[in-house]
Each structure stands twice: as C-alpha cells, then as structure tokens.
Amino acid sequence: MFAVIYRFKLKAHQETIYQQYWHKIATYFAQKRGAIGSCLHKGNDNLWVAYSRWPDKATRDASWPGDNAPNEELPKDIRDTIKKMQAIKEENKDLENYDEICLDVVEDLLLSRAN
C-alpha cells in the first residue's frame, strides 16, 4: 500500500470552497480510480493536512497529476476542479509551503467504520 500526506495553509476565505473541491476529487478517486481512501484535517495552527491511501504508487501516479496539468483521462469536471485547487495553491505562495510526503505503508491499523 502507498500513502501520501499533503500539508498546506489556506486563507480563511478559501477554506469552505477548498473543502468542497477536496471532497469532490477524493470521492472521485476512491470511486473511479482505485484510491483506498482519504482524510482531510485542520490543525489549531491553521495547518491543513490531507492524507490519501492507494494500493500502490503506480495507481496513484496514474491518477493524480501533482503540480502538472491534470491527467487528460480524467473527466472534465474533475480536471477543472483540480485546476481550481491548483489556483488556490498558487494564491497562497505567500504562506508557508510544504512538500508532499510519499510513504510506503508498512503496517496499517487504521480502522474503517461503516457509515
């Protein structure tokens, strides 16, 4: 299994729309592209952390564009949403920037619960 941790800061006026974009993209990747799941957190220091799990790095790399243009295989609405998220990141160049952390999962004790 493969996991990626994203860390970022948002301006207050961006939080609600960013959450909507994140939800749309995370749901799509879980339903259509093989992602195992994702979670979005906000710390009391205004540091946002998103965590996503994938069966392997190849599956994630085939689906997620990173800082590049969105994968053309993705539906237009998903590509557009990714571009909007990237625009928010660009707007926040003046805030602290963090690199994503890519991890091979060695042992997984996270529990999933039925909703």
Order of alpha helices (4+ residues) and beta strands (2+ residues): beta-alpha-beta-beta-alpha-alpha-beta
